[in-house]
Amino acid sequence: MGTGPYKLDTWNQTDFVKVSKFDGYWQPGLPKLDSITWRPVVDNNTRAAMLQTGEAQFRLPDPLRTGAAAGEKQQTGAGGQPVDHAALHQHERDAEAVR
């Protein structure tokens, strides 16, 4: 149970993970996608073919074909949301630390 933008629909350990939009998400208007299916595909040619035929809508870049592999100097970064953690004493109602 969580408060993230998606909820788990299907998890097939050998094939894919599918999540769908969580209607109770706290941020209005998000998430934008109704569902996401992650399918690991090892072969780069297969991934490219899946993208070209419409079987996939997104794929991660092939690290061996990026500029770094071709001898170019590159810097890559990705932004994200900060992660915080709050521990709650939810199983010990009468604990001394519970106020």
Buried (B, 14 or more C-beta within 10 A) or exposed (E): EEEEBBBEEEEEEEEEBBBBBBEEBEEEEEBEEEEBBEBEBEEBEEBBEBEEEEEBEEBEEEEEEEEEEEEEEEEEEEEEEEEEEEEEEEEEEEEEEEE
